[in-house]
């Protein structure tokens, strides 16, 4: 599944505002595609190869550190 990239059809993608992120990892818990990248218990980015752009991470983020933006092709 790692080699099969599923993020190519999305119309929006999440944008991370690192300065706002508190590393609560709620986005990681709710992400249905395990596209939230975590290292040493901190959110370090988003795996756009597998993110489908559902927006759940942006909705669940308690500090608005993630916002959906149009996908640029």
N, C-alpha and C positions, 0 to 999 in steps of 0.2 A: 504494500500500500504506500510505502514511503516514496517509491519510484514513480507512482502514478499521480501526476500533478492535477489537482482538481480545482484550482483557483482561477483558471483561465476564462470562465464564463461570467464572472461577477460583474455587476454594474457599479457597485460602490465598494470601497475598501476602508478598513479602519485606519485612522491616523493616530499615533500615540504622541501625546504631549508629555515627554519624559519628566519635565520639571513639575508636573502636577501629580504624577504617579506616586502612590504611597506603598506600593508593592503588597497590597492586601490580597492579591491573587484571586479576587472574586471573578474577574474575567476568565481566568484559567479554569476555574470550577465550572462555569457555565458554557464555555466554548464547546460546541458539539463536534468540532473537527480537530481538537487539540492543536490549534494554530497559535496559541499563546506560548511564546518561548520563555522559559524560566531557567535561571542559572543561580545557584546558591540562594534559593528562596526569594529571588527577585525577578520581576517581569523585565525581560531584556529586549523584547521585540515581538514581531508578528511574522509568522511563516506564511508569506503571501502565495507560495506555491500550493498550499492546501486550504487557505482561507477562502470560503465561498461568499463572503460579504453579507452574512445574515444580519449583522448589527447587534447581536445579543450582547457582545462585550461592551459596546458603547452604552447600551441601555442599562446594563447592570453596574457599570462603574460608578461608585458612590462619589467620586471627586471630579467627574467629567474629564478624565485624562485621556479618553478615547472618543474620537468623533468620526463619523462616517463622512467620506468625501467621494466625489465621482471618480470612477476608475478611468485613468488615462491610458489609451491604447497606443 
